Amino acid sequence: MLHVCPHPLTLFPKKGEGELDSKSLPRMGEGFRVRDSKLGCTPFVNSDSQKMLLSLVNRGTIVQVEWLSVKIPVIKKTSHSCCQGHYILMVKERTLPAIDTSTLQISHELGLKLYEDMVLGRSFEDKCAEMYYRGRMFGFVHLYNGQEAVSTGVIKGMRPDDFVCSTYRDHVHALSAGVPPRQVMAELFGKATGCSKGRGGSMHLFSAEHHLLGGYAFVAEGIPVATGAAFQTRYRRDALGDPAADQVTACFFGDGASNNGQFFECLNMAVLWKLPILFVVENNKWAIGMAHERATSQPEIYRKASVFGMPGVEVDGMDVLSVWSVAQTAIARARAGEGPTLIEALTYRFRGHSLADPDELRSKSEKEEWFSRDPIRSLSTYLTDNQICQDTELKRIDQNIKTLIEDAVEFAENSPEPDPRDLYKYVFAED
């Protein structure tokens, strides 16, 4: 296996501009990959690769080499027959983009709103884990811990009548969109008082009242739905002459979905019709157990927007203020009729893919590095250091959220099960 990362980039000279010798090549066991007009993007890691690389470069066929900055040159050789002799490498993290937030006007009210929403999301997910391991919650449960800055930074900058489309990791998106914790928790318990009437469970939260278009279990399944929602807004405004039709849609999905055909088709349509939509990629580095860099020829997802003539932006998904800043620009563009934006938020989930995942594939050092960037702790420090909010106010929010979550659990436990006689109810919109 080879984990690849395109940073930093080292350019090699073409033939006639100076040749290279073996001293210029990576050390034995160091990782790199080559971009070649004929070979495409090819990873090299074994002993023969140095001779091959040197030959290709000095023949003038190689136009650039992408180095893999190795923290630990070689961990071990694999024993799997399918990849015998390959090395498992630790590579340098992708550099998080720095966005100047010094000009942002973060009011006392906004600071508290952002903090409260993020704490609500984190506390809710922690309680879900507790309920799941105590056997009170069933099915697949995918938690959002660590990614709160993305949901809060985007959704809390939107209007209540805007649309939100989620994935199977949808609890916190629903909460940010305004769905009451009671309704979300009851849905996870499979109760009739849940936002999907107990029929959806963890991966299929839905609320017409809060313009939550749903959570979707299949990868990339929500992207066409969100694109359709954005289209109806544009159609109502332009074809039907409805001046109130200026809603914006935020479509969330993971890095794995960016390799799916629906992603490319919908981005193409969104640009053609200038749809008011934000495509928000929550790149948490892992698609279940597949490292993002191993699954795509272009790890920098935001660059894929350029193919369609769409603005593409990368943002530190662990910094809610950076996400807020980028989202506000994209929302304003969409509402003004200027079309879609692709936002790639570099983030990290603090738990396994689901609560059934032992989380053994990610290294301890990688997890610890991202844990140190906790978005809630970062925002708390920012608010208090800049005297926007008092520490006592934040602690009061923490306590209020704890009470709110306990109330949601009690509500869910005391709610009735769905009536079997209503099995065919809610199949059609009129129900």
C-alpha positions as CSV (number, residue, x, y, z in Angstrom):
1,M,0.0,0.0,0.0
2,L,1.2,3.5,-0.7
3,H,-0.4,6.6,0.9
4,V,0.3,9.5,-1.5
5,C,0.2,13.2,-1.0
6,P,1.0,15.8,-3.6
7,H,2.8,18.2,-1.2
8,P,5.4,19.6,-1.5
9,L,5.9,19.6,-5.3
10,T,9.4,19.3,-6.8
11,L,9.8,20.0,-10.5
12,F,12.5,18.1,-12.5
13,P,14.2,19.6,-15.5
14,K,13.3,18.4,-19.0
15,K,16.0,16.9,-21.2
16,G,18.5,19.5,-22.3
17,E,18.1,21.6,-19.2
18,G,20.4,19.6,-17.1
19,E,20.3,15.9,-16.1
20,L,19.9,14.2,-12.7
21,D,22.0,11.5,-11.0
22,S,21.0,9.0,-8.4
23,K,22.0,11.3,-5.6
24,S,19.1,13.6,-6.6
25,L,16.6,10.8,-6.3
26,P,14.6,9.7,-3.2
27,R,16.3,7.6,-0.6
28,M,15.5,3.9,-0.5
29,G,12.1,3.4,1.0
30,E,11.1,7.0,0.5
31,G,7.9,7.5,-1.4
32,F,7.2,9.5,-4.5
33,R,5.1,9.4,-7.6
34,V,5.5,10.5,-11.2
35,R,3.3,12.5,-13.5
36,D,4.0,11.5,-17.1
37,S,2.1,12.4,-20.2
38,K,2.3,8.8,-21.3
39,L,2.1,6.9,-18.0
40,G,-0.3,9.1,-16.2
41,C,0.2,9.2,-12.4
42,T,2.3,6.2,-11.3
43,P,3.4,5.5,-7.7
44,F,6.9,4.2,-7.1
45,V,8.3,2.8,-4.0
46,N,10.5,-0.3,-4.6
47,S,14.2,-0.5,-5.2
48,D,14.0,-0.7,-9.0
49,S,12.0,2.5,-9.1
50,Q,15.1,4.7,-8.6
51,K,16.6,3.4,-11.9
52,M,13.3,3.6,-13.7
53,L,12.7,7.2,-12.5
54,L,16.2,8.3,-13.4
55,S,15.9,6.8,-16.9
56,L,12.5,8.5,-17.5
57,V,13.6,11.9,-16.3
58,N,16.8,11.9,-18.3
59,R,14.9,10.8,-21.4
60,G,12.8,13.9,-21.0
61,T,9.5,12.1,-20.6
62,I,8.9,13.1,-17.0
63,V,7.5,16.6,-16.6
64,Q,7.2,16.6,-12.8
65,V,7.7,14.5,-9.7
66,E,5.5,14.6,-6.7
67,W,7.4,13.8,-3.5
68,L,5.8,12.2,-0.5
69,S,7.2,13.8,2.6
70,V,7.8,10.9,4.8
71,K,7.7,11.2,8.6
72,I,8.8,7.6,9.1
73,P,10.7,6.3,6.1
74,V,9.6,2.7,6.4
75,I,7.2,1.2,8.9
76,K,7.0,-2.4,7.7
77,K,6.6,-4.6,4.6
78,T,3.2,-6.0,4.1
79,S,2.6,-9.8,4.2
80,H,-0.5,-9.7,2.0
81,S,0.1,-11.7,-1.2
82,C,-1.6,-9.1,-3.3
83,C,1.0,-6.4,-2.3
84,Q,4.0,-8.5,-1.2
85,G,7.1,-6.4,-0.7
86,H,5.4,-3.0,-0.8
87,Y,6.0,-0.5,1.9
88,I,3.4,1.1,4.2
89,L,4.5,4.8,4.5
90,M,3.5,7.7,6.8
91,V,3.2,10.9,4.7
92,K,3.0,14.5,5.5
93,E,-0.5,16.0,6.1
94,R,-1.9,18.2,3.5
95,T,-1.2,21.8,4.4
96,L,-4.3,23.5,5.8
97,P,-5.2,26.7,4.0
98,A,-4.9,29.9,5.9
99,I,-7.8,32.4,5.5
100,D,-7.5,35.9,6.9
101,T,-10.4,36.1,9.4
102,S,-9.1,39.3,11.1
103,T,-11.6,41.4,9.2
104,L,-14.6,39.3,10.2
105,Q,-17.0,41.1,12.5
106,I,-17.8,38.4,15.0
107,S,-20.3,39.9,17.4
108,H,-21.1,38.6,20.9
109,E,-24.4,37.1,19.6
110,L,-22.8,35.4,16.6
111,G,-19.9,34.0,18.7
112,L,-22.3,32.4,21.2
113,K,-24.5,31.1,18.4
114,L,-21.6,29.3,16.7
115,Y,-20.3,27.9,19.9
116,E,-23.7,26.7,21.1
117,D,-24.4,24.9,17.8
118,M,-21.0,23.2,17.8
119,V,-21.4,22.1,21.4
120,L,-24.9,20.8,20.7
121,G,-23.6,18.7,17.9
122,R,-20.7,17.3,19.9
123,S,-22.7,16.5,23.0
124,F,-25.5,15.0,21.0
125,E,-23.1,12.6,19.2
126,D,-21.4,11.7,22.5
127,K,-24.8,10.8,23.9
128,C,-25.6,8.7,20.8
129,A,-22.5,6.7,21.4
130,E,-23.5,6.1,25.0
131,M,-27.0,5.0,24.0
132,Y,-25.7,2.7,21.2
133,Y,-23.2,0.9,23.5
134,R,-25.8,0.5,26.1
135,G,-28.0,-1.3,23.6
136,R,-30.7,1.5,23.5
137,M,-30.0,2.5,19.9
138,F,-29.7,0.1,16.9
139,G,-28.5,0.0,13.3
140,F,-25.6,1.8,11.7
141,V,-24.7,5.0,13.5
142,H,-22.1,7.3,12.0
143,L,-21.0,10.1,14.3
144,Y,-19.8,13.6,13.4
145,N,-17.4,14.3,16.2
146,G,-14.6,16.6,15.0
147,Q,-16.4,18.0,12.0
148,E,-18.7,20.4,13.7
149,A,-17.1,23.5,12.3
150,V,-18.2,22.6,8.8
151,S,-21.9,22.1,9.6
152,T,-22.0,25.2,11.9
153,G,-19.9,27.4,9.6
154,V,-22.1,26.7,6.6
155,I,-25.7,26.2,7.9
156,K,-25.7,28.8,10.6
157,G,-24.9,31.4,7.9
158,M,-28.0,30.4,5.9
159,R,-31.6,31.4,6.2
160,P,-34.3,29.2,7.8
161,D,-36.0,28.8,4.4
162,D,-32.8,27.6,2.6
163,F,-32.3,23.9,1.9
164,V,-29.8,21.5,3.5
165,C,-29.0,18.0,2.0
166,S,-26.9,15.6,4.0
167,T,-25.3,12.1,4.0
168,Y,-25.5,9.1,6.3
169,R,-23.5,11.2,8.8
170,D,-26.5,13.5,9.2
171,H,-27.4,14.1,12.9
172,V,-25.5,17.3,13.3
173,H,-26.6,18.7,9.9
174,A,-30.1,18.2,11.1
175,L,-29.5,20.0,14.4
176,S,-27.8,22.9,12.7
177,A,-30.7,23.2,10.3
178,G,-33.0,23.6,13.4
179,V,-34.5,20.2,13.8
180,P,-35.2,19.9,17.6
181,P,-32.9,17.5,19.5
182,R,-36.0,15.7,20.7
183,Q,-37.1,14.8,17.2
184,V,-33.6,13.7,16.1
185,M,-33.1,11.5,19.2
186,A,-36.6,10.0,18.9
187,E,-35.8,9.1,15.3
188,L,-32.6,7.3,16.3
189,F,-34.7,5.4,18.8
190,G,-37.1,4.5,16.0
191,K,-40.0,6.2,17.7
192,A,-43.2,7.7,16.1
193,T,-42.2,11.2,17.3
194,G,-39.0,11.2,15.3
195,C,-38.5,13.6,12.5
196,S,-39.0,10.8,10.0
197,K,-41.8,9.2,12.1
198,G,-39.5,6.4,13.2
199,R,-39.1,5.1,9.6
200,G,-35.6,6.5,8.8
201,G,-33.3,6.0,11.7
202,S,-29.8,7.4,11.9
203,M,-29.1,7.6,8.2
204,H,-32.4,9.0,6.9
205,L,-33.3,12.1,8.9
206,F,-35.8,14.3,7.1
207,S,-37.8,17.4,8.0
208,A,-39.9,19.4,5.5
209,E,-40.6,22.0,8.1
210,H,-36.9,22.7,8.5
211,H,-36.0,22.3,4.8
212,L,-33.8,19.3,5.5
213,L,-33.9,17.3,2.3
214,G,-32.7,14.1,4.0
215,G,-29.8,12.0,5.0
216,Y,-28.8,9.4,2.4
217,A,-27.1,6.0,3.0
218,F,-25.7,5.6,-0.5
219,V,-22.5,7.6,-1.3
220,A,-23.3,10.7,-3.4
221,E,-27.0,9.9,-3.4
222,G,-28.0,13.3,-2.0
223,I,-26.1,15.3,-4.6
224,P,-28.8,14.9,-7.4
225,V,-31.5,15.6,-4.8
226,A,-29.8,18.8,-3.7
227,T,-29.2,19.8,-7.4
228,G,-32.9,19.3,-8.0
229,A,-33.9,21.5,-5.1
230,A,-31.6,24.3,-6.4
231,F,-33.1,23.9,-9.9
232,Q,-36.7,24.3,-8.6
233,T,-35.6,27.6,-6.9
234,R,-34.2,28.9,-10.1
235,Y,-37.2,27.7,-12.1
236,R,-39.7,29.3,-9.8
237,R,-37.8,32.6,-10.0
238,D,-37.1,32.7,-13.7
239,A,-39.9,30.7,-15.3
240,L,-42.7,31.4,-12.9
241,G,-41.7,34.9,-11.9
242,D,-41.7,34.3,-8.2
243,P,-39.6,37.1,-6.6
244,A,-39.5,35.2,-3.3
245,A,-37.6,32.3,-4.9
246,D,-34.1,33.1,-3.8
247,Q,-33.3,30.1,-1.6
248,V,-29.9,28.6,-1.5
249,T,-29.2,24.9,-1.2
250,A,-26.2,23.5,0.8
251,C,-25.2,19.9,-0.3
252,F,-22.9,18.1,2.0
253,F,-20.9,14.9,1.1
254,G,-17.6,13.2,1.8
255,D,-14.4,12.9,-0.1
256,G,-15.4,9.5,-1.3
257,A,-18.4,10.9,-3.2
258,S,-16.2,13.2,-5.2
259,N,-15.1,10.2,-7.3
260,N,-18.7,9.2,-8.1
261,G,-20.3,10.0,-11.4
262,Q,-23.2,11.9,-9.9
263,F,-20.8,14.4,-8.5
264,F,-19.5,15.3,-11.9
265,E,-22.8,15.3,-13.7
266,C,-24.5,17.5,-11.1
267,L,-21.6,20.0,-11.0
268,N,-21.9,20.3,-14.8
269,M,-25.6,20.9,-14.6
270,A,-25.3,23.4,-11.8
271,V,-22.9,25.5,-13.8
272,L,-24.9,25.3,-17.0
273,W,-28.0,26.6,-15.2
274,K,-26.3,28.8,-12.6
275,L,-28.0,27.0,-9.8
276,P,-28.0,28.5,-6.3
277,I,-26.1,25.7,-4.6
278,L,-23.0,25.1,-2.4
279,F,-21.4,21.8,-2.9
280,V,-19.6,21.2,0.4
281,V,-17.1,18.4,0.5
282,E,-16.2,17.3,4.0
283,N,-12.8,15.8,3.3
284,N,-12.1,13.8,6.5
285,K,-9.3,11.9,4.8
286,W,-11.0,8.5,4.9
287,A,-13.8,6.9,2.9
288,I,-14.5,4.2,5.5
289,G,-11.1,2.4,5.4
290,M,-9.9,3.9,2.1
291,A,-7.3,6.7,2.5
292,H,-8.4,9.6,0.2
293,E,-5.1,9.9,-1.5
294,R,-5.2,6.3,-2.7
295,A,-8.6,6.6,-4.3
296,T,-8.3,9.6,-6.5
297,S,-6.0,10.9,-9.2
298,Q,-6.5,14.5,-7.9
299,P,-6.5,14.6,-4.1
300,E,-7.3,18.3,-4.0
301,I,-11.0,18.1,-4.6
302,Y,-11.6,21.8,-4.9
303,R,-9.5,21.9,-8.1
304,K,-12.1,19.7,-9.8
305,A,-14.4,22.7,-9.9
306,S,-12.2,24.4,-12.5
307,V,-13.1,21.8,-15.1
308,F,-16.6,23.2,-15.1
309,G,-15.7,26.9,-14.7
310,M,-17.0,26.9,-11.1
311,P,-15.2,28.6,-8.2
312,G,-13.5,26.0,-6.0
313,V,-12.3,26.9,-2.6
314,E,-10.4,24.9,0.1
315,V,-10.8,25.8,3.7
316,D,-9.6,24.6,7.1
317,G,-12.6,22.6,8.2
318,M,-11.4,22.6,11.8
319,D,-11.8,26.4,12.0
320,V,-15.4,27.5,12.1
321,L,-14.5,31.2,11.4
322,S,-12.7,30.2,8.2
323,V,-15.6,28.0,7.1
324,W,-18.1,30.8,8.0
325,S,-16.1,33.3,5.9
326,V,-15.9,31.1,2.8
327,A,-19.6,30.1,3.1
328,Q,-20.8,33.7,3.4
329,T,-19.1,34.5,0.1
330,A,-20.5,31.4,-1.6
331,I,-24.0,32.0,-0.2
332,A,-24.0,35.6,-1.4
333,R,-22.9,34.5,-4.9
334,A,-25.7,31.9,-5.1
335,R,-28.4,34.2,-3.9
336,A,-27.4,36.8,-6.4
337,G,-27.8,34.4,-9.2
338,E,-24.1,33.9,-9.9
339,G,-24.2,30.2,-9.6
340,P,-22.6,27.4,-7.5
341,T,-19.4,27.0,-5.5
342,L,-17.4,23.9,-4.6
343,I,-16.1,24.1,-1.1
344,E,-13.6,21.5,0.1
345,A,-13.4,21.6,3.9
346,L,-10.3,19.7,5.2
347,T,-11.5,18.1,8.4
348,Y,-11.3,14.9,10.5
349,R,-13.7,12.6,12.3
350,F,-12.7,11.9,15.9
351,R,-14.4,8.5,15.9
352,G,-14.4,5.5,13.6
353,H,-16.4,5.4,10.4
354,S,-19.4,4.1,12.4
355,L,-19.8,2.9,16.0
356,A,-19.3,-0.6,14.7
357,D,-15.8,0.4,13.4
358,P,-12.9,-0.5,15.7
359,D,-10.9,2.3,14.0
360,E,-7.7,0.3,13.6
361,L,-6.7,1.6,10.1
362,R,-5.8,5.2,11.1
363,S,-2.5,5.7,12.9
364,K,-2.3,6.9,16.5
365,S,-0.1,9.8,15.5
366,E,-2.4,10.9,12.8
367,K,-5.4,10.9,15.1
368,E,-3.5,12.8,17.9
369,E,-2.4,15.4,15.4
370,W,-6.0,16.1,14.4
371,F,-7.3,15.9,17.9
372,S,-5.1,18.8,18.8
373,R,-7.0,20.9,16.3
374,D,-10.4,20.4,18.1
375,P,-12.7,23.1,16.5
376,I,-14.7,23.7,19.6
377,R,-11.7,24.3,21.8
378,S,-10.2,26.6,19.1
379,L,-13.4,28.7,19.0
380,S,-13.6,28.8,22.8
381,T,-10.1,30.1,23.0
382,Y,-10.7,32.7,20.2
383,L,-13.8,34.0,21.8
384,T,-12.3,34.4,25.3
385,D,-8.9,35.7,24.2
386,N,-10.5,38.4,22.0
387,Q,-12.9,39.3,24.8
388,I,-15.9,38.6,22.6
389,C,-17.5,36.3,25.2
390,Q,-16.8,35.4,28.8
391,D,-15.7,32.0,29.9
392,T,-18.7,31.9,32.3
393,E,-21.1,32.3,29.3
394,L,-19.5,29.4,27.5
395,K,-19.7,27.2,30.6
396,R,-23.4,28.1,31.0
397,I,-24.0,27.0,27.4
398,D,-22.2,23.7,28.1
399,Q,-24.5,23.1,31.0
400,N,-27.7,24.1,29.1
401,I,-26.8,21.8,26.3
402,K,-26.2,18.9,28.7
403,T,-29.7,19.4,30.1
404,L,-31.2,19.7,26.6
405,I,-29.6,16.3,25.5
406,E,-30.8,14.5,28.7
407,D,-34.3,15.9,27.9
408,A,-34.1,14.6,24.3
409,V,-33.2,11.1,25.6
410,E,-36.0,11.1,28.1
411,F,-38.4,12.2,25.4
412,A,-37.3,9.5,23.0
413,E,-37.5,6.8,25.6
414,N,-41.1,7.8,26.5
415,S,-42.3,8.2,23.0
416,P,-44.5,5.5,21.4
417,E,-43.4,3.0,18.8
418,P,-44.8,3.5,15.3
419,D,-48.3,1.9,14.9
420,P,-48.1,-1.1,12.5
421,R,-51.4,0.0,11.1
422,D,-49.6,3.0,9.7
423,L,-47.2,1.0,7.7
424,Y,-48.3,2.4,4.3
425,K,-48.6,5.9,5.6
426,Y,-46.2,8.7,4.5
427,V,-45.4,6.9,1.2
428,F,-47.0,9.8,-0.7
429,A,-46.5,13.5,-0.2
430,E,-50.2,14.1,0.8
431,D,-49.6,12.1,4.0
